[in-house]
Amino acid sequence: MEDMPYPDWLRFVREAWERYGMPRTVAELGCGTGSITIPLVNSGFRMTGIDLSSDMLSVARDKMESTPQGHRLFQDGSVQWICQNMTSWQMPEPVDSVISFCDCLNYLTEPEDVIRTFESTYSGLKPGGTFIFDVHHPNTLRRYDEEQPFMLDDRSISYLWTCEYNQPRTEIEHHLTIFARVSEDSQSLYERFEEVHIQRSYEQEWLTTELYKAGFRDVKCYADFEWIEAGDDAARLFFVAVK
């Protein structure tokens, strides 16, 4: 498991906006603890972080408040946090751009939920607005299954990560056993956590078709944080869809 490439996601989305139009208002679907929303609001964008987990949003609020301008930006409406399902999200006013990274859409394990997310996002965008998101390439989930198990042994945290791959559904179930250090003395103590994550991959052609069906007029797909055509060797697919 690698560190999450947040700087790469931030670079890619800024480059996308330079190509497709710089927004003022942005919604992030599956914002989690705000690792992408917060840097963008600090850069001057008016952000709405949307997530299904109220616990994640609570952490995001605390992180935002801890930044030098966090309280002021929250008070003046530059950032808001909304607990909603991405399949049916809505806001009082449409936004200029919607983003969703960290393979959030792979956590939608039924095609109907992906379609509903596309439709909700189309409705939530202004004309000419952009929907920018990434997903795992189907081959990436297959590689996880072939290359498992994954292990890390570090002073502060250790984990064992195994997978179960369902070929007919192109779906993978990740099992993580995590040991996090909770004391620094000679009697070091570790707390054990168990996590299960289920993801499903979708073919590029199907995603493109469903975006057009939802109403988007221009859909492009790129590979691995770069402005290159996606092939079977890509790890991540990056979509830019214009309303």
VENDA-V408204 format. One record per residue. N is the residue number from 1. RES is the residue in one small letter. OMEGA is omega as a letter, one per 20 degrees, with the letter a starting at -180 (none if undefined). BURIAL is I if it has 16 or more other ideal C-beta (glycine too) atoms within 10 Angstrom, else O. D_LAST is the distance of its C-alpha to the last C-alpha in whole Angstrom. Layout:
n: {N:N}
res: {RES:RES}
omega: {OMEGA:OMEGA}
burial: {BURIAL:BURIAL}
d_last: {D_LAST:D_LAST}
This chain:
n: {1:2:3:4:5:6:7:8:9:10:11:12:13:14:15:16:17:18:19:20:21:22:23:24:25:26:27:28:29:30:31:32:33:34:35:36:37:38:39:40:41:42:43:44:45:46:47:48:49:50:51:52:53:54:55:56:57:58:59:60:61:62:63:64:65:66:67:68:69:70:71:72:73:74:75:76:77:78:79:80:81:82:83:84:85:86:87:88:89:90:91:92:93:94:95:96:97:98:99:100:101:102:103:104:105:106:107:108:109:110:111:112:113:114:115:116:117:118:119:120:121:122:123:124:125:126:127:128:129:130:131:132:133:134:135:136:137:138:139:140:141:142:143:144:145:146:147:148:149:150:151:152:153:154:155:156:157:158:159:160:161:162:163:164:165:166:167:168:169:170:171:172:173:174:175:176:177:178:179:180:181:182:183:184:185:186:187:188:189:190:191:192:193:194:195:196:197:198:199:200:201:202:203:204:205:206:207:208:209:210:211:212:213:214:215:216:217:218:219:220:221:222:223:224:225:226:227:228:229:230:231:232:233:234:235:236:237:238:239:240:241:242:243}
res: {m:e:d:m:p:y:p:d:w:l:r:f:v:r:e:a:w:e:r:y:g:m:p:r:t:v:a:e:l:g:c:g:t:g:s:i:t:i:p:l:v:n:s:g:f:r:m:t:g:i:d:l:s:s:d:m:l:s:v:a:r:d:k:m:e:s:t:p:q:g:h:r:l:f:q:d:g:s:v:q:w:i:c:q:n:m:t:s:w:q:m:p:e:p:v:d:s:v:i:s:f:c:d:c:l:n:y:l:t:e:p:e:d:v:i:r:t:f:e:s:t:y:s:g:l:k:p:g:g:t:f:i:f:d:v:h:h:p:n:t:l:r:r:y:d:e:e:q:p:f:m:l:d:d:r:s:i:s:y:l:w:t:c:e:y:n:q:p:r:t:e:i:e:h:h:l:t:i:f:a:r:v:s:e:d:s:q:s:l:y:e:r:f:e:e:v:h:i:q:r:s:y:e:q:e:w:l:t:t:e:l:y:k:a:g:f:r:d:v:k:c:y:a:d:f:e:w:i:e:a:g:d:d:a:a:r:l:f:f:v:a:v:k}
omega: {r:r:a:a:a:r:r:r:a:r:a:a:r:r:r:r:r:a:a:r:a:a:r:a:a:r:r:r:a:a:r:a:r:a:r:a:a:r:a:r:r:r:r:r:r:a:r:r:a:r:r:a:r:r:r:a:r:r:r:r:a:r:r:a:a:r:a:a:a:a:a:a:r:a:a:r:r:r:r:a:a:r:a:r:a:a:a:a:r:r:a:a:r:a:a:a:r:r:r:a:a:a:a:a:r:r:r:a:r:a:a:r:r:r:r:r:r:a:r:a:r:a:a:a:r:r:a:a:a:r:a:a:r:r:r:r:r:a:r:r:r:r:r:a:a:a:r:i:r:a:r:r:a:a:a:a:r:r:r:a:r:a:r:a:r:a:a:a:a:a:a:r:a:r:a:r:a:r:a:a:a:r:a:a:a:r:a:r:r:r:a:r:r:r:r:r:r:r:r:r:a:a:a:a:a:r:r:a:a:r:r:r:r:r:a:a:a:a:r:r:a:a:r:r:a:a:a:a:a:r:a:r:r:r:r:r:r:a:r:a:a:r:none}
burial: {O:O:O:O:O:O:O:O:I:I:O:I:I:O:O:I:I:O:O:I:O:O:I:O:I:I:I:I:I:I:I:I:I:I:I:I:I:I:I:I:I:I:O:O:I:I:I:I:I:I:I:O:O:O:O:I:I:O:O:I:I:O:O:I:O:O:I:O:O:I:O:O:I:I:O:O:O:I:I:I:I:O:O:I:O:I:I:O:I:O:O:O:O:I:I:I:I:I:I:I:I:I:I:I:I:I:O:I:O:O:O:O:I:I:I:I:I:I:I:I:I:I:O:I:I:O:O:O:I:I:I:I:I:I:I:I:I:I:I:I:I:I:O:I:O:O:O:I:O:O:O:O:O:O:O:O:O:I:I:O:I:O:I:O:I:O:O:O:O:I:I:I:O:I:O:I:O:I:I:O:O:O:O:O:O:O:O:O:O:O:O:O:O:O:O:O:O:O:I:I:I:I:O:I:O:O:I:I:O:I:I:O:O:I:O:I:O:O:I:I:I:I:I:I:I:O:O:O:O:I:O:O:O:I:O:I:I:I:I:I:I:I:I}
d_last: {35:34:33:29:28:26:26:25:22:22:22:19:17:18:18:15:14:17:15:11:12:14:13:16:15:14:15:17:17:21:22:25:28:26:26:23:22:25:25:22:23:26:25:23:20:20:19:19:21:20:23:25:28:30:32:29:28:32:32:29:30:34:32:30:34:36:34:36:33:32:33:32:29:29:31:29:25:24:24:24:24:23:25:22:21:18:18:18:17:16:17:18:15:12:11:10:10:11:13:16:19:22:22:21:19:22:24:22:25:24:21:20:20:17:15:16:14:11:11:12:10:7:9:10:7:7:6:5:5:6:8:11:14:17:20:23:24:26:29:29:30:33:34:34:36:38:39:40:42:40:43:43:46:46:48:46:44:44:42:42:39:40:37:37:35:34:34:33:30:29:30:32:34:35:38:39:42:42:45:44:47:48:51:53:56:59:58:54:52:49:47:46:42:41:37:35:32:30:27:26:24:22:21:19:19:18:15:13:14:13:10:9:12:9:7:5:6:7:9:12:15:18:21:23:22:22:20:22:21:22:25:27:29:26:26:23:19:17:13:10:7:4:0}
